[in-house]
């Protein structure tokens, strides 16, 4: 019994400190998340600051607070801040070599926020991977494909890749090619296409719609059409114009050729 009491007095401070450390860790972790979330909402509620910057700053603040909590937890076990700094300084080289990829992602995240090649909500192609930007934090960029599949790209890869931003400009040009039969009038077909472009209020008249004969194919005369629209209307206008021109060609007797197979039989 005396031995148990002696051991109890010996290990009780360690158990107590362990409980304190666990409580600080849990409370600090939750508090860091709450502060980060509140900061993100506050920044995103300011019209002058875009959501990309708000998410990035909130992510950075969260990790800084977690680092402070970890230092506090170590302090409970008697590890002084100065000793901790010395230990971290001695381990910096090893940690840097082991986490050079992560540190590269961190540095790239700052570059992405600084130069802003894309923002949250924009549709982009990053190194051949396309999707809508859902989040940009310290280490990764999150995309969602049109069929709502999540894609995570490390910031280091994103910064080093070719970035195509389809949403950067307010307007986009829709390019379409319509083929007509060699026996039909190219001028009549051009007039029909321009009529359909004028009938769609989403298509801008400045710059004015452009239609030219651009190719004489094996079985068709190809008319390239270019119209300007708001970026958000790109796909809807493309689909609507394709259907409208096809139906107008049918009404006006303009033929849309398609490949034919001719079978020739010889009498033996």
RODO-2510 file (C-alpha; in nm, 4 decimals, decimal comma):
residues 268
     n   res          X          Y          Z
     1     x     0,0000     0,0000     0,0000
     2     x     0,2824     0,2392     0,0878
     3     x     0,4444     0,1574    -0,2460
     4     x     0,1205     0,2287    -0,4328
     5     x     0,0750     0,5578    -0,2490
     6     x     0,4307     0,6561    -0,3279
     7     x     0,3837     0,5746    -0,6965
     8     x     0,0548     0,7609    -0,6929
     9     x     0,2246     1,0768    -0,5691
    10     x     0,4976     1,0231    -0,8283
    11     x     0,2733     0,9762    -1,1331
    12     x    -0,0244     1,1886    -1,0308
    13     x     0,1293     1,5164    -1,1625
    14     x     0,1967     1,3470    -1,4973
    15     x    -0,1631     1,2244    -1,5187
    16     x    -0,2903     1,5680    -1,4195
    17     x    -0,0686     1,7388    -1,6748
    18     x    -0,1787     1,4894    -1,9369
    19     x    -0,5428     1,5730    -1,8667
    20     x    -0,4705     1,9445    -1,8845
    21     x    -0,2796     1,9015    -2,2089
    22     x    -0,5617     1,6990    -2,3649
    23     x    -0,8191     1,9582    -2,2588
    24     x    -0,6087     2,2446    -2,3973
    25     x    -0,5553     2,0538    -2,7208
    26     x    -0,9254     1,9798    -2,7739
    27     x    -1,0452     2,3270    -2,6742
    28     x    -0,7697     2,4955    -2,8762
    29     x    -0,8448     2,2858    -3,1824
    30     x    -1,2155     2,3679    -3,1656
    31     x    -1,1453     2,7363    -3,0950
    32     x    -0,9078     2,7566    -3,3919
    33     x    -1,1794     2,6174    -3,6174
    34     x    -1,4389     2,8594    -3,4822
    35     x    -1,2109     3,1630    -3,5164
    36     x    -1,1137     3,0571    -3,8681
    37     x    -1,4781     3,0091    -3,9693
    38     x    -1,5843     3,3431    -3,8206
    39     x    -1,2949     3,5213    -3,9914
    40     x    -1,3800     3,3596    -4,3256
    41     x    -1,7436     3,4709    -4,3004
    42     x    -1,6438     3,8238    -4,1975
    43     x    -1,3963     3,8654    -4,4827
    44     x    -1,6280     3,7097    -4,7421
    45     x    -1,9049     3,9456    -4,6291
    46     x    -1,6897     4,2420    -4,7368
    47     x    -1,7644     4,3190    -5,1052
    48     x    -1,4180     4,4660    -5,1646
    49     x    -1,2454     4,1360    -5,0733
    50     x    -1,3002     3,8273    -5,2905
    51     x    -1,3748     3,4877    -5,1389
    52     x    -1,0400     3,3422    -5,2476
    53     x    -0,8451     3,5742    -5,0178
    54     x    -1,0902     3,5197    -4,7324
    55     x    -1,0552     3,1423    -4,7443
    56     x    -0,6768     3,1610    -4,7667
    57     x    -0,6383     3,4000    -4,4711
    58     x    -0,8813     3,1945    -4,2620
    59     x    -0,6841     2,8781    -4,3359
    60     x    -0,3560     3,0484    -4,2436
    61     x    -0,4977     3,1835    -3,9150
    62     x    -0,6278     2,8383    -3,8236
    63     x    -0,2887     2,6751    -3,8651
    64     x    -0,1157     2,9541    -3,6706
    65     x    -0,3584     2,9093    -3,3806
    66     x    -0,3047     2,5338    -3,3853
    67     x     0,0715     2,5929    -3,3675
    68     x     0,0188     2,8191    -3,0630
    69     x    -0,1948     2,5490    -2,8993
    70     x     0,0750     2,2891    -2,9582
    71     x     0,3347     2,5173    -2,7948
    72     x     0,1017     2,5629    -2,4968
    73     x     0,0555     2,1855    -2,4666
    74     x     0,4325     2,1337    -2,4621
    75     x     0,4610     2,4073    -2,1998
    76     x     0,2286     2,2115    -1,9714
    77     x     0,4834     1,9304    -1,9685
    78     x     0,7544     2,1744    -1,8653
    79     x     0,9115     2,2346    -2,2038
    80     x     0,9920     2,6067    -2,2133
    81     x     0,9318     2,8137    -2,5246
    82     x     1,2998     2,9001    -2,5542
    83     x     1,3949     2,5328    -2,5401
    84     x     1,1259     2,4577    -2,7957
    85     x     1,2592     2,7233    -3,0312
    86     x     1,6082     2,5794    -2,9958
    87     x     1,4801     2,2309    -3,0688
    88     x     1,2870     2,3541    -3,3710
    89     x     1,5922     2,5396    -3,4973
    90     x     1,8030     2,2252    -3,4715
    91     x     1,5380     2,0207    -3,6530
    92     x     1,4627     2,2781    -3,9247
    93     x     1,6975     2,1262    -4,1811
    94     x     1,5655     1,7729    -4,1337
    95     x     1,2050     1,8891    -4,1386
    96     x     1,2697     2,1022    -4,4460
    97     x     1,4181     1,8082    -4,6347
    98     x     1,1363     1,5761    -4,5286
    99     x     0,8584     1,8229    -4,6053
   100     x     1,0033     2,0068    -4,9026
   101     x     0,6994     1,9161    -5,1110
   102     x     0,4623     2,0532    -4,8462
   103     x     0,6686     2,3696    -4,8038
   104     x     0,6636     2,4109    -5,1815
   105     x     0,2840     2,3862    -5,1743
   106     x     0,2747     2,6470    -4,8966
   107     x     0,4933     2,8897    -5,0920
   108     x     0,2895     2,8275    -5,4071
   109     x    -0,0289     2,9008    -5,2124
   110     x     0,1018     3,2465    -5,1244
   111     x     0,1936     3,3047    -5,4898
   112     x    -0,1510     3,1977    -5,6078
   113     x    -0,3181     3,4376    -5,3647
   114     x    -0,0771     3,7177    -5,4552
   115     x    -0,1158     3,6937    -5,8336
   116     x    -0,4665     3,5424    -5,8369
   117     x    -0,4669     3,3501    -6,1646
   118     x    -0,8033     3,2127    -6,0528
   119     x    -1,0630     3,2783    -5,7866
   120     x    -1,3282     3,0767    -5,6092
   121     x    -1,6272     3,0179    -5,8355
   122     x    -1,4343     3,0438    -6,1628
   123     x    -1,4106     2,7589    -6,4148
   124     x    -1,0476     2,6773    -6,4895
   125     x    -0,8209     2,4179    -6,6438
   126     x    -0,5081     2,3484    -6,4379
   127     x    -0,2555     2,1337    -6,6178
   128     x    -0,5267     1,9447    -6,8067
   129     x    -0,7675     1,9118    -6,5119
   130     x    -1,0794     2,1266    -6,5489
   131     x    -1,3399     2,2269    -6,2926
   132     x    -1,4926     2,5042    -6,0850
   133     x    -1,2686     2,6377    -5,8064
   134     x    -1,4283     2,5546    -5,4719
   135     x    -1,1443     2,6371    -5,2336
   136     x    -0,7864     2,7656    -5,2233
   137     x    -0,6080     2,7182    -4,8911
   138     x    -0,2494     2,7018    -4,7709
   139     x    -0,1642     2,3714    -4,9341
   140     x    -0,4202     2,2660    -5,1963
   141     x    -0,6684     2,3902    -5,4535
   142     x    -1,0050     2,2145    -5,4636
   143     x    -1,1967     2,1826    -5,7912
   144     x    -1,5394     2,0384    -5,8703
   145     x    -1,5971     1,8925    -6,2175
   146     x    -1,9229     1,9629    -6,4057
   147     x    -2,0552     1,6250    -6,2818
   148     x    -1,9640     1,7291    -5,9237
   149     x    -1,6534     1,5167    -5,8685
   150     x    -1,4044     1,6614    -5,6183
   151     x    -1,0470     1,7097    -5,7395
   152     x    -0,7629     1,8114    -5,5036
   153     x    -0,4554     1,9684    -5,6645
   154     x    -0,1455     2,0522    -5,4539
   155     x    -0,0678     2,4220    -5,4872
   156     x     0,2864     2,3457    -5,6017
   157     x     0,1523     2,1565    -5,9024
   158     x    -0,1087     2,4228    -5,9735
   159     x     0,1465     2,7056    -5,9689
   160     x     0,3846     2,5143    -6,1959
   161     x     0,1163     2,4140    -6,4477
   162     x    -0,0458     2,5942    -6,7397
   163     x    -0,3620     2,7604    -6,6047
   164     x    -0,6515     2,8324    -6,8404
   165     x    -0,9170     3,0521    -6,6795
   166     x    -1,2433     3,0373    -6,8749
   167     x    -1,4187     3,2795    -6,6375
   168     x    -1,1597     3,5550    -6,6132
   169     x    -1,3108     3,7817    -6,8794
   170     x    -1,6709     3,8997    -6,8712
   171     x    -1,7369     3,7975    -7,2328
   172     x    -1,6420     3,5029    -7,4512
   173     x    -1,6605     3,4220    -7,8209
   174     x    -1,8668     3,1233    -7,9319
   175     x    -1,7249     2,9514    -8,2419
   176     x    -1,9481     2,7193    -8,4462
   177     x    -1,9136     2,5519    -8,7860
   178     x    -2,2167     2,4732    -9,0037
   179     x    -2,1816     2,2608    -9,3156
   180     x    -2,4120     2,2991    -9,6187
   181     x    -2,4467     2,1098    -9,9440
   182     x    -2,2491     2,2226   -10,2500
   183     x    -2,5756     2,2788   -10,4329
   184     x    -2,7059     2,5294   -10,1772
   185     x    -2,6403     2,9033   -10,1688
   186     x    -2,3706     3,0071    -9,9240
   187     x    -2,5121     3,3615    -9,9100
   188     x    -2,8575     3,2313    -9,8205
   189     x    -2,7102     3,0135    -9,5461
   190     x    -2,5091     3,3070    -9,4101
   191     x    -2,8242     3,5216    -9,4006
   192     x    -3,0099     3,2521    -9,2067
   193     x    -2,7321     3,2191    -8,9500
   194     x    -2,7165     3,5961    -8,8997
   195     x    -3,0952     3,6096    -8,8553
   196     x    -3,0759     3,3502    -8,5793
   197     x    -2,7898     3,5394    -8,4137
   198     x    -2,9932     3,8608    -8,4202
   199     x    -3,2971     3,6846    -8,2742
   200     x    -3,1104     3,5685    -7,9611
   201     x    -3,0954     3,8551    -7,7098
   202     x    -2,7981     3,6978    -7,5341
   203     x    -2,5785     3,7417    -7,8414
   204     x    -2,4051     4,0778    -7,8535
   205     x    -2,4248     4,2887    -8,1676
   206     x    -2,1012     4,4689    -8,0853
   207     x    -1,8781     4,3079    -8,1943
   208     x    -2,1255     4,2024    -8,4599
   209     x    -2,1766     3,8340    -8,5436
   210     x    -1,9293     3,7032    -8,8017
   211     x    -2,0030     3,4343    -9,0653
   212     x    -1,7624     3,3329    -9,3440
   213     x    -1,7028     3,0380    -9,5747
   214     x    -1,3838     2,8886    -9,4307
   215     x    -1,3504     2,5453    -9,5868
   216     x    -1,4508     2,3437    -9,8917
   217     x    -1,4741     1,9931    -9,7552
   218     x    -1,5162     1,6585    -9,9282
   219     x    -1,8944     1,6737    -9,9019
   220     x    -1,9785     2,0148    -9,7570
   221     x    -1,9158     2,3862    -9,7691
   222     x    -1,8265     2,4905    -9,4144
   223     x    -1,9419     2,8218    -9,2699
   224     x    -1,7638     2,9332    -8,9537
   225     x    -1,9754     3,1451    -8,7195
   226     x    -1,8410     3,3614    -8,4364
   227     x    -2,0599     3,5467    -8,1881
   228     x    -1,9823     3,7204    -7,8574
   229     x    -2,1776     3,6514    -7,5380
   230     x    -2,1484     3,6947    -7,1627
   231     x    -1,9220     3,4234    -7,0220
   232     x    -2,2081     3,2759    -6,8181
   233     x    -2,4182     3,2282    -7,1361
   234     x    -2,1498     3,0519    -7,3407
   235     x    -2,2824     2,6962    -7,3407
   236     x    -2,6522     2,7818    -7,3514
   237     x    -2,6014     3,0079    -7,6529
   238     x    -2,3907     2,7453    -7,8290
   239     x    -2,6574     2,4794    -7,7820
   240     x    -2,9447     2,7140    -7,8703
   241     x    -2,7772     2,8451    -8,1860
   242     x    -2,6937     2,4947    -8,3068
   243     x    -3,0563     2,3886    -8,2783
   244     x    -3,1989     2,7139    -8,4148
   245     x    -2,9769     2,7114    -8,7261
   246     x    -3,0539     2,3464    -8,7954
   247     x    -3,4292     2,4072    -8,7758
   248     x    -3,4008     2,7236    -8,9902
   249     x    -3,1989     2,5335    -9,2533
   250     x    -3,4718     2,2678    -9,2644
   251     x    -3,7416     2,5336    -9,3099
   252     x    -3,5536     2,7196    -9,5854
   253     x    -3,4475     2,4048    -9,7695
   254     x    -3,0769     2,4260    -9,6899
   255     x    -2,9276     2,0781    -9,6749
   256     x    -2,6805     1,9673    -9,4103
   257     x    -2,4698     1,6951    -9,5756
   258     x    -2,3507     1,3844    -9,3992
   259     x    -2,1165     1,1049    -9,5076
   260     x    -2,2563     0,8481    -9,7511
   261     x    -2,1295     0,5030    -9,8332
   262     x    -2,1593     0,3906   -10,1929
   263     x    -2,1397     0,0191   -10,2627
   264     x    -2,0413    -0,0865   -10,6141
   265     x    -2,0968    -0,4414   -10,7308
   266     x    -1,9344    -0,5924   -11,0353
   267     x    -2,0704    -0,8815   -11,2297
   268     x    -1,8212    -1,1634   -11,2332
***
